Amino acid sequence: MKAAVFREYNKDPMQVVKIEDIDTPKLKPNEVMIKVEEAAYNYNDLWAIWGDPVKVPLPHISGSDVAGTVVEVGEDVTGFRTSDRVVSHSNLSCRICDMCTSGREYDCDQRSIWGFQTGPLWGGFSQYTHLPEVNVVKLPDAVSFEDASAISMVGMTAWHMLVDRAKIKPGQTVLIMGGTSGVGMAGIQIAKLYNCDVIATAGNQEKMDACLKLGADEVVNHREADWSKKVRNLTNKQGVDVVFEHIGKSVFPQEVSLLKMGGTLVATGATTGYDSTIDLRYLFFKGTNLLGSTQGTKSGLESVIYWTGKGKIKPLIATKLPFSEMAKGHTMMANAEQIGKILTTPQEL
């Protein structure tokens, strides 16, 4: 089968990501084999190629979001059969520790992100891939392979941030940073699903317009020096209830300052750097809640897929590249050229 493989780390994906012929994987008894119809890019694909901030197994196949058709099932699999339409749940965990059995699979000591930390040669950017039965979710007919792959990880992550961690409530004001990123587009729609007032940020006018189309009530340009002042003015200088954060160092101090008394900042990722500062007075005088969040639960993914099928969540898809141009997509993502998710179809070279 064909797969997008890199065998060394490099800051330039074009130099190392190549389409290769590799052996079709062999199933374990608890796994299903998936013919990958659509696969979506994530920022962790770049981290893997760079070998920074963590080293991943080499040779490596990236790709944590796939949707496709089950073509084979292991002998112990009971919940799936061939021809089922499915999407991947990329959070691999042991399923038996105290964290997992209490519903906190994202805190499992053995947790790893499929397609990022797994390998060698085990990820979604391939014509066929395999996953444990517990890491696969069935797709309703109303959800296309394209939408499923585009929303799966980012939707699950955003759901966990807003619903499970920040526990958003109707009527709250939620600030969604980077509204046209993968998690941002999902965050806007999930917050609106909960009848929140949404202020989004984006880096240019085109992206700002896209945030409004996704459902944001207001939008500001976070590349402008006074962006946080504009957000505060939009709230009549009251501040926001929840900040949805994944940008990091360049905006973190301003985000904390924008929170109301008892407000919550929930963070996943830090694309502009992690070594930020914080004015501790905002923390203790205002009773601020600072929450970390990573990945999410299978039930969260199932909720996202359900609402996608109902048309309440719709991923923003920037482009779909032929598999032969895999590295082009990585470069686009590194340069933040696109609005929405980049997809590829491994079956089409």
N, C-alpha and C positions, 0 to 999 in steps of 0.2 A: 504494500500500500504506500501511498504518498504521505509525507508528513513534513512540516516545517521544523527544521532542526538547526540548532546552533551548538557548536562544539568548543567554543571558547567565549570569554567575555569580551565585550567591546562597546564603547560608547556610540558607535555607529552601527545600527542594526543592518544596514545595507551590506556591511562587510562580512557578517557572520551568519545571518539567517538564510538558509538554503532549503529548497524543496528536495527531499531525498526519498529514495525507495528504502523502506525498512520492512521488517517482518510484521505481519498482522499479529497483534497480541493474543496470548492464550488466556482463556478465562479461568478464574478461580471459581470454586463451587458457589460462592455467594455473589457473583458478579453478573452483570449483563453487558453484552456487546452492543454498541450503538454505532450505526451508520450516521456520521456527522453531516447533517444537512446545512446547518448554519453555525458559525462560531463568531463570538464577539471579542474584541480587544479590550484589555484592561490595563491600567497603569502598572500593575504588578508585572506585566509582560516586559516592560522596559527595565524594571528593577532586576528582573531575572537576566536579561541580556547584558546589563551593565555589571552584574555581580555586586550590586550595591543597592540597598544596605545589607543584604545577606547574600551569601554564596549558595547557589542552587546546584543540584546534581547535574553533571555533564556526562555525556551529551544530553541536551535538554529539548523537550517539546513544551512550549508554553500553551496557554489557553485554558481558562477556568470556566468559560461560559459556552456550552454547546446545547443545541437542540437537534434532535434527529429521531431515527427509528430503531427500535430494538430488533436486532437480527439474530441474536443468539442469547440463551440464558443458561446460567450455571445450574448444576444438578440440585443445588439447595435453594434456588430461587423459587418463590411461591407467588409473588405479587405482580409479576410481569410476564408477558409472553411476546413472542415475535410479532412484529407489526405495530406494537404499541408506540405511540408518539410520546416522547419524553424530553425533559430538560434536566440538566445537571444541577446538583446541589453540591457546591464546591468545598464545603466545610467537612473535612474528614476528621472524625473523632472516634474514640474507642467504643462509645455507646454503653459502657458498663461501669465507669467510675462514678464517684459521688456527683461530680459536676454534670456529667451527661445524664444521669438518671434523675437529677433535679431540674432538668430542662435547660441547663447552662452548657450545652455542648461546645459553645464558643470559648469556654474557659477550660476545656479539657487539656490536661498536661501533654497529651499525645496529639493534640490538634495540629493539622497542617492544611494548607490551602492547595487543593488539587490544581495542577497545571502551573503552579508557581513553585511550591516547595517539594513537589513530588518528582520522582524519576529514579534513574535515568529513563529517558524516552517514554514519559507518561504524562500526556496532557491533551488538550482539546484540538490543537491545530493539526489534525490528522484526519484521514478519510474514515478511519474507524478508531474508536476508543472504548475503554472498558471502565466501569465503575461498580462499587458495591451496590447491591440492591437498595440499601438504605440511603444512598446518595443520588437517587433518581426520583423524579416527580413526573407523574403523568400529565399530559397536556390536554385540556379540553379542545374540542374541534374549533372553537371560536378563536383560539390563540395560534397564530402562525409560528412557524419555526423562526422566522426573522425576529418577531417581537419577543418570543421566549428567550432566545439567546441574548438579545439586547438588554432585557430587563432583569435577567435572573440574579446575577451577583449584585449589581448596583441596587436593584429593587429590594432584595433581601437585606442588604446593608443599610439602606435608607429606612426601611421598615423597622429594623432593630433599633436604629438610632432614635427615631421619633416616637414609635409606638411602645417599644419594650423599655427603652432606657429613659427618654425624656418624658414619656407618658403624656403626650400632647392631649389637649382638651379643646372642644369647640370654643371659638371665641378668642383663643390666644393669638398673639402676634408672633409669628415665626420668621426669623431671618434665615434664608437659605443662601449660603455663600456658594458662588460658582454655579449658578442655576442651570447652565447648559452642559455641565459635566455629566458623566453618567449618573453619579449619585445625586447630583443637584437636580437633574430633570425628574428623577424619581421622588426626591424629597419634596419638590413643589407640589406634585400631584397627590402624594400621600397626605401632606398637610391640608390641602384643599378637600380631600376625601373626608377629613376630620373637621371640616368647616372652620379652619383657622384662617386668619388674615395673614397673607404671605407677602413679605418683602424679599425680593431676590436680588442678587448682585451678578454682574457679568462684566467682561473686560472690553467690550466695544458695543456700538449701537446695534449691530446685527444680532449679537447675542442677547442684548437687552430686549430687543423685539421678540426674540424666540422665547424668552422667559415669560413674557406677557401672553403669548400664544399657549404656553403650557398651563397657564392659569394663575400666574403671580398677579397680585393686586397692584403692586408697585415694584419698580426696579431702579437700581442705581449702579453706576460704574465704579467698581472697586479699584480701578486703576487711578482714579482721581484722588488727589491728596485729601480732599474734604469729604470723602465718601461716607465716613461714619457720621459726620455732622448732618449730611443729607438724610441718612437713615433716622437719626434722632428727630429731625424736623418732621419727618413723615409720621412719627408717633406722637406728635405734639409734645415732644421733649420728654415723653414718659419712658421711652426705652422699649425693649422687646422682652417677651416671656421666654423665648427659646432661640438659641443660636445653633444652627446646623453647620458645623465647622469641619473642613477637610483641607484648607489651604495652608494653614500653619503660620510660620514666623512672621510673614509680611503683614498679617492682619490680626493676629491673635490678641494683642493688647487692646486694640480698638473694639474688638468683639466683646471682650469681657466688660469694657466700660459701657457698652450699650445695653447691658442687661438690667431689667427692673429689679427692685428688691425681691430677693428670693428666686430670681431667674435662673435658668439652666442653660449651660453651654454643653453640647454633646459633640465630641470630636472623634473622627476616624481619619487617619492619614495626616500628612503634612507635606504637601507637594513643594512648598517654598522653603522648607527647612523646619527642623524640630526644636532648635535651641532658642526658644522664645523667652520673653520676659513677661512678668505679670506684676501689676501694682496690687500688693496684697491687701490694701485697704478696700478694694472692691470685693475681695473675697470675704473678709470677715464682717465689715460694716454692713454690707448689703445681703449677707446670708446667701452668697452665690453658690450654686451647685455646678461643679465641674465634673463631667462624666466622660469616661472613655468608652469607646464602642468599637468592636471589630467583628466583621462578618455578621452572622445571624443564625437563626434556627431554621430547620426544615419547615416548621409550621409557618414561620414568617414568609418563606419562599412560596409556600402553598397559598397563603393569603394574597401575595402579590400576583401570582398567576391567576387566581380567582378573579381579582378586580381587573386584571388585564383582559380577561375573557368577557367581563361585563362592560368593557370600554371606558372604565373610570381611570385606568392607568394606561398610558400609551407611550412607549419609548420613542425618543427622538433619534432617528437613524440618519447619520450624516451621509454615509456612502457604503457601498458593498463592493469589495475588491475581489478580483479573481485570485485564486490561491497562488498563482505564479507570482503575484505582486505582494506577497505577505509583508516583506520588509518595508514597502512603501507606507503601509498603514502604521507601522511602528514609528516611522519618521514623522508622519502627520501628527500622531498623538504626542510625540515628544515636543513638537513645535506648536501644539495647541491650535492647529489649523482648522479643525473641524468643529461643527456644532452638532453635538450628539454622538452616538456610538458608531464605530466602524465595524463592519461585519466582513466576513469572508466565507466563501462556499468551497470547502475542501474537495467536493466532488467535481468542481469545475476548474480545470487548470487553465 
